[in-house]
Amino acid sequence: MARINDNFLKLKAGYLFPEIGRRVKAFTEANPEAAARLIRCGIGDVTEPLPEACRKAMHDAVDEQGDSKTFRGYGPEQGYDFLRDAIADNTYADLPISADEIFISDGSKCDSGNILDIFDPGNTIAITDPVYPVYVDTNVMIGNTGEADENGAYEGLVYLPCTAENDFVPAIPEEKVDIIYLCYPNNPTGATATREQLTAWVNYAKENNSIILYDAAYSAFIQEDDVPRSIFEIDGARECAIEFQSFSKNGGFTGTRCAYTVIPKDLVGYAEDGSTHPLHGLWSRRHSTKFNGASYPVQRGAAAVFSEEGKAQVAALIEGYMGNATLLREACQKIGLPVFGGVNAPYVWVGCPEGITSWDMFDRMLEQANVVITPGSGFGAAGEGYFRISAFNSRENVEEVCRRIEENLG
């Protein structure tokens, strides 16, 4: 008898974004005239073309694959040196991170789930609430939780509430936890953490021999100079943190797929007998066994993000998306809704009108405005009463969304 992994049976309903897709599909099938005017501001998918520098680099790399003299087969699982060096020289230029501490992958979503392979299922896990659903669901799948209650909270996880009162940055837990998920700039709230707040988390992790899993996938959108762009800007983070970064949102690689994870060689975990072991080597072993590396043309395209042309083109993309965020913020503020985020991140986190749940708000926006948003409760119990609007869209579409918000909610 082939046994299944019973942990999958604990998962609630479906992953948030497929559920959104199901509802949108049902609505458009029932209302075909609305399909043509539907604008999607729900899932955080980019809409603008890949930067020209990246496209050219990928074309050139494909041409190399067509010549036996320059053809490349299997590449290094950890990533080509040209990309690892480019990341170290640019993203971490002034930080104590070396190229061989950077692991190239096909997505930080994958890495943030796969990283659990090198940790024992018995660890105590702390997550923020609201939270990117992948952090929760992958812990459920691996067996780190019990069953979920009526609010969707899983037994065994330590939930760290993020509210308007604490600026969506959680308080340090009173109890000891082993692994902490932090995401800043935050998905879904668009909030950022200050240097002082991150320092407190690093100090806590070092005092408790904990590991911080730091998702910095939106760091390129930070506009304010005093906001940390990497956990490794904080003294001591090399001894307690892993960082996930991505080309998906800044370079538009959501469909092209390329990302990286940084694991310092100083970082250790503990075996059952109490002995310490570098996590860098464990992840390298896992990476080499279960992954054959991102494709050569894609890695060439990613490296082009750091060329002079690529930097200018990425900056233009970010400027466009952040301009969209400003418009969305202003439209929601204009009709009197509480608004957060959208300053250093491409997400605007909005309070629902009084008496309306987040899924009711989703249905209202879909049916009345023909706009797809993301209900806050899909990110956790603390997300109830909010909805997220993504700024990833064309300026024309965002201006139309703003008009519909004022028309249907004002």
C-alpha positions as CSV (number, residue, x, y, z in Angstrom):
1,M,0.0,0.0,0.0
2,A,1.5,3.3,-1.1
3,R,1.0,5.8,1.7
4,I,0.5,9.5,1.0
5,N,1.9,12.3,3.1
6,D,-1.1,12.9,5.4
7,N,0.2,16.4,6.1
8,F,-1.2,17.5,2.8
9,L,-4.7,16.7,4.1
10,K,-4.3,19.5,6.7
11,L,-4.1,22.2,4.0
12,K,-7.2,24.4,3.9
13,A,-9.3,24.8,0.8
14,G,-6.7,25.7,-1.7
15,Y,-3.7,28.0,-2.1
16,L,-4.9,31.6,-2.0
17,F,-4.2,32.6,-5.6
18,P,-5.8,29.5,-7.3
19,E,-8.9,30.2,-5.2
20,I,-8.9,33.8,-6.5
21,G,-8.6,32.4,-10.0
22,R,-11.5,30.0,-9.5
23,R,-13.8,32.8,-8.3
24,V,-12.8,35.1,-11.2
25,K,-13.3,32.2,-13.7
26,A,-16.8,31.6,-12.3
27,F,-17.7,35.2,-12.5
28,T,-16.5,35.8,-16.1
29,E,-18.2,32.7,-17.3
30,A,-21.5,33.9,-15.8
31,N,-20.9,37.5,-17.0
32,P,-19.0,37.2,-20.3
33,E,-19.5,40.9,-21.0
34,A,-17.5,41.8,-17.9
35,A,-14.5,39.7,-19.0
36,A,-13.3,42.2,-21.5
37,R,-13.2,45.0,-19.0
38,L,-11.7,43.0,-16.1
39,I,-8.5,44.4,-14.6
40,R,-6.3,42.2,-12.4
41,C,-4.7,43.8,-9.4
42,G,-4.7,40.7,-7.3
43,I,-1.7,38.4,-7.8
44,G,1.6,40.1,-7.7
45,D,2.6,39.4,-11.3
46,V,4.4,41.9,-13.4
47,T,2.9,43.2,-16.6
48,E,5.6,45.1,-18.4
49,P,8.2,43.5,-20.8
50,L,11.6,42.2,-19.8
51,P,14.3,44.9,-19.9
52,E,15.9,45.1,-23.3
53,A,19.3,44.4,-21.9
54,C,18.1,41.1,-20.4
55,R,16.4,40.1,-23.7
56,K,19.5,40.8,-25.7
57,A,21.7,38.9,-23.3
58,M,19.3,35.9,-23.5
59,H,19.2,36.0,-27.3
60,D,23.0,36.0,-27.4
61,A,23.1,33.1,-25.0
62,V,20.6,31.1,-27.1
63,D,22.8,31.8,-30.1
64,E,25.8,30.4,-28.1
65,Q,23.8,27.3,-27.6
66,G,23.5,26.9,-31.3
67,D,27.3,26.7,-31.9
68,S,29.2,23.6,-30.7
69,K,32.2,25.9,-29.8
70,T,30.1,27.8,-27.3
71,F,27.5,25.3,-26.4
72,R,27.0,24.6,-22.6
73,G,25.3,21.5,-21.1
74,Y,24.9,21.0,-17.4
75,G,26.0,24.1,-15.5
76,P,27.1,24.4,-11.9
77,E,24.1,23.7,-9.6
78,Q,25.0,26.7,-7.4
79,G,25.0,29.0,-10.4
80,Y,27.4,30.4,-12.9
81,D,30.3,32.5,-11.5
82,F,29.4,35.4,-13.8
83,L,26.0,35.8,-12.1
84,R,27.1,35.1,-8.6
85,D,29.9,37.6,-9.0
86,A,27.6,40.2,-10.4
87,I,25.2,39.8,-7.5
88,A,28.0,40.0,-4.9
89,D,29.5,43.1,-6.7
90,N,26.2,44.9,-6.9
91,T,23.5,43.8,-4.4
92,Y,26.1,43.1,-1.7
93,A,28.8,45.5,-2.8
94,D,29.2,47.1,0.7
95,L,28.2,44.0,2.7
96,P,30.1,41.0,4.0
97,I,28.8,38.6,1.5
98,S,31.0,36.7,-1.0
99,A,30.0,35.2,-4.3
100,D,30.3,31.6,-3.1
101,E,27.7,32.2,-0.5
102,I,25.1,33.0,-3.2
103,F,23.0,30.1,-4.6
104,I,21.2,30.7,-7.9
105,S,17.7,29.1,-8.3
106,D,14.6,29.3,-10.4
107,G,12.6,31.2,-7.8
108,S,12.6,32.5,-4.2
109,K,9.2,31.0,-3.7
110,C,10.7,27.6,-4.3
111,D,13.7,28.3,-2.1
112,S,11.6,29.5,0.9
113,G,9.8,26.2,0.8
114,N,12.8,24.0,-0.1
115,I,15.0,25.4,2.7
116,L,13.0,23.3,5.2
117,D,14.7,20.3,3.8
118,I,17.8,21.1,5.8
119,F,15.9,21.7,9.1
120,D,14.5,19.2,11.5
121,P,10.6,19.0,11.5
122,G,10.7,19.4,15.3
123,N,11.7,23.1,15.1
124,T,9.4,25.8,16.6
125,I,8.4,28.0,13.7
126,A,7.4,31.7,14.0
127,I,5.5,33.5,11.2
128,T,4.0,36.9,10.9
129,D,0.3,37.3,10.5
130,P,-0.7,38.3,7.9
131,V,1.8,36.3,5.9
132,Y,2.8,35.1,2.5
133,P,0.9,31.8,2.3
134,V,3.9,29.8,1.1
135,Y,5.6,30.0,4.5
136,V,2.7,28.4,6.2
137,D,1.7,25.8,3.7
138,T,5.2,24.4,3.2
139,N,5.5,24.0,7.0
140,V,2.2,22.2,7.0
141,M,3.4,19.9,4.2
142,I,6.6,18.9,5.9
143,G,4.8,18.1,9.2
144,N,5.7,21.1,11.4
145,T,2.1,21.8,12.4
146,G,-1.0,20.2,13.8
147,E,-4.5,20.9,12.4
148,A,-5.9,24.3,11.6
149,D,-8.6,25.9,13.7
150,E,-11.7,27.6,12.5
151,N,-9.7,30.8,11.7
152,G,-7.1,28.9,9.7
153,A,-4.4,29.1,12.3
154,Y,-2.3,25.9,12.6
155,E,-1.5,24.3,15.9
156,G,2.3,24.3,16.5
157,L,3.1,27.6,14.7
158,V,3.9,30.7,16.7
159,Y,1.9,33.6,15.1
160,L,3.3,37.1,15.3
161,P,0.4,39.6,14.8
162,C,1.2,42.5,12.5
163,T,-1.3,45.3,12.9
164,A,-1.7,49.0,12.1
165,E,-0.9,49.6,15.8
166,N,2.6,48.1,15.4
167,D,3.1,49.4,11.9
168,F,2.9,45.8,10.6
169,V,6.2,44.9,12.2
170,P,5.7,42.2,15.0
171,A,6.9,42.4,18.5
172,I,9.7,40.1,19.6
173,P,8.2,36.9,20.9
174,E,8.4,36.2,24.7
175,E,9.0,32.5,24.1
176,K,11.9,30.9,22.4
177,V,11.4,30.0,18.7
178,D,13.9,28.2,16.4
179,I,13.0,29.6,12.9
180,I,11.6,33.0,12.2
181,Y,10.1,34.1,8.8
182,L,10.4,37.8,8.1
183,C,9.6,39.6,4.8
184,Y,10.5,43.2,4.3
185,P,9.4,45.1,2.3
186,N,6.4,43.1,3.3
187,N,4.1,41.0,1.2
188,P,1.2,41.6,1.7
189,T,1.2,44.9,3.7
190,G,3.9,46.8,1.9
191,A,5.4,47.8,5.3
192,T,9.1,48.1,6.0
193,A,11.2,47.4,9.1
194,T,13.6,49.9,10.5
195,R,17.2,49.2,11.2
196,E,16.5,49.3,15.0
197,Q,13.7,46.7,14.6
198,L,15.8,44.3,12.5
199,T,18.7,44.7,15.0
200,A,16.3,43.6,17.7
201,W,15.4,40.5,15.7
202,V,19.1,39.7,15.0
203,N,19.9,40.1,18.7
204,Y,17.0,37.8,19.6
205,A,18.1,35.2,17.1
206,K,21.7,35.2,18.3
207,E,20.6,34.9,22.0
208,N,18.3,32.0,21.2
209,N,20.4,30.2,18.5
210,S,17.5,30.8,16.1
211,I,17.6,31.2,12.4
212,I,15.9,34.1,10.5
213,L,14.6,33.3,7.1
214,Y,14.5,36.8,5.5
215,D,12.6,37.3,2.3
216,A,13.9,40.5,0.6
217,A,12.3,39.9,-2.8
218,Y,10.9,43.4,-2.9
219,S,14.0,45.3,-1.7
220,A,14.6,46.9,-5.1
221,F,11.4,48.9,-4.6
222,I,12.6,50.7,-1.5
223,Q,12.6,54.5,-2.0
224,E,13.6,55.8,1.3
225,D,17.4,55.9,2.1
226,D,17.1,54.9,5.7
227,V,15.3,51.6,5.1
228,P,17.5,48.5,5.1
229,R,17.6,46.6,1.9
230,S,19.2,43.4,3.3
231,I,19.2,41.7,6.6
232,F,23.0,41.6,6.2
233,E,23.2,45.4,6.8
234,I,22.6,44.5,10.4
235,D,25.7,43.5,12.5
236,G,25.6,39.9,13.5
237,A,23.2,38.8,10.8
238,R,25.8,36.5,9.2
239,E,25.5,34.4,12.3
240,C,21.8,33.9,12.3
241,A,20.1,34.7,8.9
242,I,19.4,33.3,5.4
243,E,18.2,35.8,2.8
244,F,16.0,35.1,-0.3
245,Q,16.2,37.5,-3.2
246,S,14.6,37.4,-6.7
247,F,14.7,38.9,-10.2
248,S,11.0,38.3,-10.5
249,K,9.7,41.7,-9.6
250,N,12.6,44.1,-10.3
251,G,13.6,42.6,-13.6
252,G,10.2,41.2,-14.6
253,F,11.4,37.5,-14.3
254,T,8.1,36.1,-13.0
255,G,7.7,33.9,-16.0
256,T,11.4,33.7,-16.9
257,R,12.4,32.4,-13.4
258,C,15.6,33.3,-11.6
259,A,16.4,34.1,-8.0
260,Y,19.0,33.4,-5.4
261,T,19.5,32.5,-1.7
262,V,22.3,33.7,0.5
263,I,23.7,31.5,3.2
264,P,26.8,32.8,5.0
265,K,29.5,30.3,5.8
266,D,29.4,31.4,9.4
267,L,25.8,30.2,9.9
268,V,25.4,26.9,11.8
269,G,22.6,24.7,12.9
270,Y,22.6,22.0,15.6
271,A,22.4,18.2,15.2
272,E,20.5,16.0,17.7
273,D,23.7,15.5,19.7
274,G,24.3,19.2,20.0
275,S,27.1,19.4,17.6
276,T,27.2,22.4,15.1
277,H,27.1,22.1,11.4
278,P,27.4,24.9,8.7
279,L,24.1,25.3,6.9
280,H,26.0,26.5,3.8
281,G,27.3,23.0,3.2
282,L,23.9,21.4,3.9
283,W,22.1,23.6,1.4
284,S,24.9,23.1,-1.2
285,R,24.4,19.4,-0.8
286,R,20.6,19.6,-1.1
287,H,20.9,22.0,-4.1
288,S,23.3,19.7,-5.9
289,T,21.2,16.6,-5.3
290,K,17.7,18.0,-6.1
291,F,18.4,20.8,-8.6
292,N,20.3,21.0,-11.9
293,G,20.6,24.8,-11.9
294,A,18.7,27.6,-13.6
295,S,19.2,27.6,-17.4
296,Y,22.2,29.3,-18.9
297,P,20.3,31.8,-21.1
298,V,18.2,32.9,-18.1
299,Q,21.3,33.4,-15.9
300,R,22.8,35.5,-18.7
301,G,19.6,37.6,-18.7
302,A,19.7,38.0,-15.0
303,A,23.3,39.1,-15.0
304,A,22.3,41.8,-17.6
305,V,20.2,43.4,-14.8
306,F,23.5,44.6,-13.4
307,S,24.8,46.1,-16.6
308,E,24.6,49.9,-17.0
309,E,21.8,49.5,-19.5
310,G,20.0,47.0,-17.3
311,K,20.2,49.2,-14.2
312,A,18.6,52.1,-16.1
313,Q,15.9,49.9,-17.6
314,V,15.1,48.3,-14.2
315,A,15.0,51.7,-12.6
316,A,12.4,52.8,-15.1
317,L,10.3,49.7,-14.5
318,I,10.4,50.3,-10.7
319,E,9.6,54.0,-11.2
320,G,6.5,53.1,-13.2
321,Y,5.2,50.5,-10.8
322,M,5.8,52.8,-7.8
323,G,4.1,55.6,-9.6
324,N,1.1,53.2,-9.9
325,A,1.3,52.5,-6.2
326,T,1.1,56.3,-5.4
327,L,-2.0,56.6,-7.6
328,L,-3.7,53.6,-5.9
329,R,-2.9,55.0,-2.4
330,E,-4.3,58.4,-3.3
331,A,-7.5,56.9,-4.8
332,C,-8.2,54.9,-1.6
333,Q,-7.3,57.7,0.7
334,K,-9.7,60.0,-1.3
335,I,-12.7,57.9,-0.4
336,G,-11.7,57.7,3.2
337,L,-10.2,54.2,3.5
338,P,-7.2,53.6,5.8
339,V,-4.2,53.0,3.5
340,F,-0.8,51.4,4.2
341,G,2.2,50.4,2.1
342,G,2.8,51.5,-1.4
343,V,5.7,53.8,-0.4
344,N,8.6,51.3,-0.4
345,A,6.8,48.3,-1.9
346,P,4.5,47.7,-4.9
347,Y,1.6,46.6,-2.7
348,V,-1.1,48.9,-1.2
349,W,-2.8,47.5,1.9
350,V,-6.2,48.9,2.4
351,G,-8.7,48.7,5.2
352,C,-12.2,47.5,4.2
353,P,-15.2,49.8,4.7
354,E,-16.8,49.2,8.1
355,G,-18.8,46.0,8.3
356,I,-17.4,44.4,5.1
357,T,-15.2,41.3,5.3
358,S,-12.2,40.9,3.0
359,W,-13.8,38.3,0.8
360,D,-17.0,40.4,0.6
361,M,-14.8,43.2,-0.5
362,F,-13.2,40.9,-3.1
363,D,-16.6,40.0,-4.5
364,R,-17.8,43.6,-4.4
365,M,-14.8,44.8,-6.4
366,L,-15.1,42.0,-8.8
367,E,-18.8,42.3,-9.4
368,Q,-19.2,46.1,-9.2
369,A,-15.9,47.4,-10.4
370,N,-14.6,44.4,-12.4
371,V,-11.3,44.7,-10.6
372,V,-9.5,41.8,-9.0
373,I,-7.9,42.4,-5.6
374,T,-6.6,40.1,-2.9
375,P,-8.6,39.6,0.3
376,G,-6.6,40.1,3.4
377,S,-7.9,37.1,5.2
378,G,-6.2,34.9,2.6
379,F,-2.9,36.0,4.2
380,G,-4.0,35.0,7.7
381,A,-6.5,35.8,10.4
382,A,-4.9,39.2,11.1
383,G,-5.5,40.1,7.5
384,E,-9.2,40.1,7.9
385,G,-10.7,43.6,7.4
386,Y,-8.1,44.5,4.7
387,F,-7.4,43.9,1.0
388,R,-4.3,44.2,-1.1
389,I,-4.0,46.0,-4.4
390,S,-1.0,45.2,-6.6
391,A,0.7,48.1,-8.4
392,F,2.0,45.7,-11.1
393,N,0.0,46.9,-14.1
394,S,0.1,49.4,-16.9
395,R,-0.4,53.1,-16.0
396,E,-3.5,53.2,-18.2
397,N,-5.1,50.3,-16.3
398,V,-4.1,51.7,-12.9
399,E,-5.7,55.0,-13.8
400,E,-8.9,53.2,-14.7
401,V,-8.8,51.2,-11.5
402,C,-8.5,54.4,-9.5
403,R,-11.6,55.8,-11.4
404,R,-13.6,52.7,-10.6
405,I,-12.6,52.7,-6.9
406,E,-13.8,56.2,-6.6
407,E,-17.0,55.5,-8.6
408,N,-17.9,52.2,-6.8
409,L,-16.6,52.7,-3.3
410,G,-16.7,56.5,-2.8
